[in-house]
């Protein structure tokens, strides 16, 4: 039987080993791991996260320049852009895979253990609902539908055979892009539904080997 993404990492999870072509898989955990970056993030990985976050914030500021948002709405938009833009990259880091796809460590905090439950991690990302409450209460129903679809897609990938998890995740992101481009979303935040699928379903839910530092 093929293993699924829900299976715990095998006996190699706490060691480093060579791969064909000179690459190295490194599952070793850092007891000081961070929720944002995972275990042993490199400077380049952290820089990529911040580059994506700042770039996405700048894009959101430019696209919302003509909208009559209040100061607190701009604050929420900035948070959404920084968190989703940076998080979409952060969840794909080797350091994040090393942290979120290994069994809990004795040094993990309660918050860390909770965040490392994949479906809990997906469920706490209520960004679409926050956006509706803050910017367009009349779209709360649509935002709820996007939230339910996000968690359902995360569950689908979670229990998909490991060999198919990545293409299934890519399929859900493709569907989210197609549907959101057709139906639209909150003005200035049209990117949010598809980006949430990229961040959570493709970035976080897919277990992949973390390559060596």
Residue pairs with C-beta under 8 A, 6 or more apart in sequence:
2 161
2 162
2 163
3 161
3 162
4 158
4 159
4 160
4 161
4 162
4 165
5 118
5 157
5 158
5 159
5 160
5 162
5 165
5 205
5 206
5 207
6 118
6 158
6 159
7 162
8 103
9 27
9 101
9 102
9 103
9 207
12 25
12 27
13 27
13 102
13 103
14 27
14 28
14 29
14 102
15 27
15 28
16 24
16 25
16 26
16 27
16 28
16 212
17 24
17 25
18 24
19 25
19 209
23 211
23 212
24 211
24 212
25 209
25 210
25 211
25 212
26 40
26 94
26 98
26 210
26 211
26 212
26 213
27 98
27 102
27 209
27 210
28 39
28 40
28 98
29 39
29 98
29 99
29 102
29 105
30 39
30 40
30 99
31 105
31 107
33 39
33 40
33 95
33 99
33 112
34 41
35 111
35 112
35 115
36 49
36 90
37 45
37 46
37 49
37 90
37 93
37 95
37 96
38 90
38 93
38 94
38 95
38 96
38 97
38 98
38 99
38 100
39 95
39 98
39 99
40 95
40 98
40 213
41 93
41 95
41 96
42 95
42 213
45 93
45 94
45 95
48 89
48 93
49 86
49 89
49 90
49 93
50 86
51 89
52 85
52 86
52 88
52 89
53 81
53 82
53 83
53 85
53 86
53 89
54 82
55 85
56 81
56 82
56 84
56 85
56 86
57 78
57 81
57 82
57 85
59 81
59 85
59 191
60 77
60 78
60 80
60 81
60 188
60 189
60 191
61 77
61 78
61 81
63 188
64 74
64 77
64 188
64 189
67 187
67 188
69 77
69 135
69 188
72 134
73 134
73 135
76 130
76 131
76 134
76 135
77 135
77 188
77 189
80 127
80 130
80 131
80 189
80 192
83 127
84 127
84 192
84 195
84 196
84 199
85 195
87 199
87 203
88 195
88 198
88 199
88 203
89 203
90 96
90 203
91 100
91 199
91 200
91 203
91 204
92 202
92 203
94 210
94 211
94 213
95 210
96 203
96 204
97 207
97 208
97 209
97 210
98 210
99 116
100 115
100 116
100 118
100 121
100 204
101 207
101 208
101 210
104 112
104 113
104 116
108 116
114 120
115 121
115 124
118 154
118 158
118 204
118 205
119 151
119 154
119 155
119 158
121 200
121 204
122 150
122 151
122 154
122 155
122 200
122 201
122 204
122 205
123 151
125 150
125 196
125 199
125 200
126 147
127 192
127 196
128 143
128 144
128 146
128 147
128 150
128 192
128 193
128 196
129 140
129 143
129 144
129 147
131 143
131 186
131 189
131 192
132 139
132 140
132 142
132 143
132 144
132 186
133 140
135 186
135 187
135 188
135 189
136 186
136 187
139 185
139 186
142 183
142 185
146 185
146 193
146 196
149 176
150 193
150 196
150 197
150 200
150 201
153 169
153 172
153 176
153 197
153 201
154 200
154 201
154 204
154 205
156 168
156 172
157 165
157 168
157 169
157 172
157 201
157 205
157 206
158 205
160 168
162 207
165 205
165 206
165 207
166 202
166 206
166 208
169 201
169 202
169 205
169 206
170 202
172 197
172 201
172 202
173 194
173 197
173 198
173 201
173 202
176 193
176 194
176 196
176 197
177 194
177 197
179 193
180 190
180 193
180 194
181 194
184 190
185 191
185 192
185 193
186 192
